[in-house]
Amino acid sequence: MKYTIAVIALLAASAIAGPDAFARPSVCDEAGNSTEREPAWYAQTCRPSPYGNSLPSAPTDLGNLAYQLNLRSDSLQSFLLPDAATATIIGPQARNIYGLEYDDASGVLWAVDDTLQLGAMDTATGAFIPSVTITGTGAGENPTGLAFVDAASPFYMSTSSGADSLLYTVDTATGAATLVGSMGTPLMIDIAINAQGEMYGHDISSDSIYSIDTSTGAATLIGPTGYDANFAQGMEFDKSTGVLYAWLYQGAGVNTFATINLTTGAATTVATPLDGEYEGALTRSAPVIDLIFANGFDGTPPSPDWVMAVGTGTGAIPDASATCGAPGSPLTVSFNMTDITSIVSGVRVSVTGTHTWVGDIALTLAAPGGSPSMLLLAKTGATTSTGVGDNSDFAGPYDFADDATGDWWAAAASADAATAIPPGGYRTSQTGGTATGGGTATSLAATFGGLPPASANGVWTLTATDQCSGDSGTITAATLTVEFNAP
């Protein structure tokens, strides 16, 4: 990295001169103005405020499916916009990915790495699959962003040498890059384009937002974000609403997910993701997340945009061993899903059964091949690792879906030991067994949304396990419904 020698020298000087000699403006700011991934030493030395100039506000209505790649933990994640703080990990990814963009028509999550390999991120596993090497860029230029309106529009890539930022168009079939022009700023860390073809960029040397002329590459200053941003990070338009979002990385794991005012450049925090340095991409609601969250599943079966399968293999859930925390053997209910013809947008699971202690039950849904998978519920009501959880009965039918309004943990708490949780629709929830976080609503679409037909058709499984001995139960019926974008 170009700052390595200077940083080592400055660190050595600070050690000799004493603690006051190492001032953040003289070392951290210089090193942080880099297009590359944050070096390991930075987190120990430079500790920015996690909130910049505004405190995080909780998201309200969940919207489109979003992807974010954490360069610090090397994992691809998904969440429902704007709830970046509760993302679901899809899978590991160790490459330095410096640009992401999602093609709604094909379901391809495009990516470019630091070696100018262009390819796709597998949204089921997190793997990067290179398809072509980009050629035609200048020596010493690092890729910083990808942007396009749709598959029929130009495919843009931004680069930076540290002294100048450049805009290119790229032929995705051959990898040939054609220079559009210089942006006139040194560190345009990412670019984003809205549905109208208007491009914007974020330069971390001035910590400001710019509009970009896609015919010349010239950047025009709009204004500062109000955040001291450093290293590789992402920015993306929600093309459904026209809102510009940015993952503003300040270093040392501090990241802010914010909206950008296109008139002033100012950033407003909407979520604070877990420690991470994020690149990101957003999907468009029309082809991906559909109307499941507002209107439920559409049509009646068989429908052009959803399919249902009845589970096989129902029966008794094997009881746990003599102690809690040592689950019994799993009961696996299978759903053979066929006729999914486009990208998955929503999932609903209906379960009926019996159990005299709901805190014992853990339910896990998995796509064909076992990945991705997610807990629907586990250790309901338990707040410690050894807690036995809520003693209400499990009965049903219970519909678990993202458009449901029921709070599973609250319903369990309201039912006594001799009463079953009322049937109805419930959100899936984080597992219990910890002091915090248990019962927080999760999202099926954040885990399974975006799956292509090749990954969604096949045998899905619902696994039920009993976490503690003494009480037992069954799964007597289950159905799985998968919604997708009608072709």
HELIX and SHEET records of a PDB file:
HELIX    1   1 THR A    4  ALA A   17  1                                  14    
HELIX    2   2 PRO A   19  ALA A   21  5                                   3    
HELIX    3   3 ARG A   24  GLY A   32  1                                   9    
HELIX    4   4 TYR A   42  THR A   45  1                                   4    
HELIX    5   5 ALA A   84  THR A   86  5                                   3    
HELIX    6   6 ILE A  292  ASN A  295  1                                   4    
HELIX    7   7 VAL A  358  ASP A  360  5                                   3    
HELIX    8   8 PRO A  368  GLY A  370  5                                   3    
HELIX    9   9 TRP A  408  SER A  414  1                                   7    
HELIX   10  10 LEU A  444  PHE A  448  1                                   5    
HELIX   11  11 PRO A  453  ALA A  456  1                                   4    
SHEET    1   A 4 THR A  88  PRO A  92  0                                        
SHEET    2   A 4 SER A  75  LEU A  80 -1                                        
SHEET    3   A 4 LEU A  65  ASN A  70 -1                                        
SHEET    4   A 4 TYR A 278  LEU A 282 -1                                        
SHEET    1   B 4 ILE A  97  ASP A 103  0                                        
SHEET    2   B 4 VAL A 108  ASP A 113 -1                                        
SHEET    3   B 4 GLN A 117  MET A 121 -1                                        
SHEET    4   B 4 PHE A 128  THR A 133 -1                                        
SHEET    1   C 4 ASN A 142  ALA A 147  0                                        
SHEET    2   C 4 TYR A 156  SER A 160 -1                                        
SHEET    3   C 4 SER A 165  VAL A 170 -1                                        
SHEET    4   C 4 ALA A 177  SER A 182 -1                                        
SHEET    1   D 4 MET A 188  ILE A 193  0                                        
SHEET    2   D 4 MET A 199  ASP A 203 -1                                        
SHEET    3   D 4 SER A 208  ILE A 212 -1                                        
SHEET    4   D 4 ALA A 219  PRO A 224 -1                                        
SHEET    1   E 4 MET A 235  ASP A 238  0                                        
SHEET    2   E 4 VAL A 243  GLY A 251 -1                                        
SHEET    3   E 4 VAL A 254  ILE A 260 -1                                        
SHEET    4   E 4 ALA A 267  ALA A 271 -1                                        
SHEET    1   F 3 TRP A 306  VAL A 310  0                                        
SHEET    2   F 3 GLY A 473  PHE A 484 -1                                        
SHEET    3   F 3 GLY A 315  ILE A 317 -1                                        
SHEET    1   G 5 TRP A 306  VAL A 310  0                                        
SHEET    2   G 5 GLY A 473  PHE A 484 -1                                        
SHEET    3   G 5 VAL A 344  HIS A 355 -1                                        
SHEET    4   G 5 TYR A 398  PHE A 400 -1                                        
SHEET    5   G 5 GLY A 424  TYR A 426  1                                        
SHEET    1   H 4 LEU A 331  MET A 337  0                                        
SHEET    2   H 4 GLY A 458  ASP A 466 -1                                        
SHEET    3   H 4 ILE A 361  ALA A 366 -1                                        
SHEET    4   H 4 SER A 373  ALA A 378 -1                                        
END                                                                             
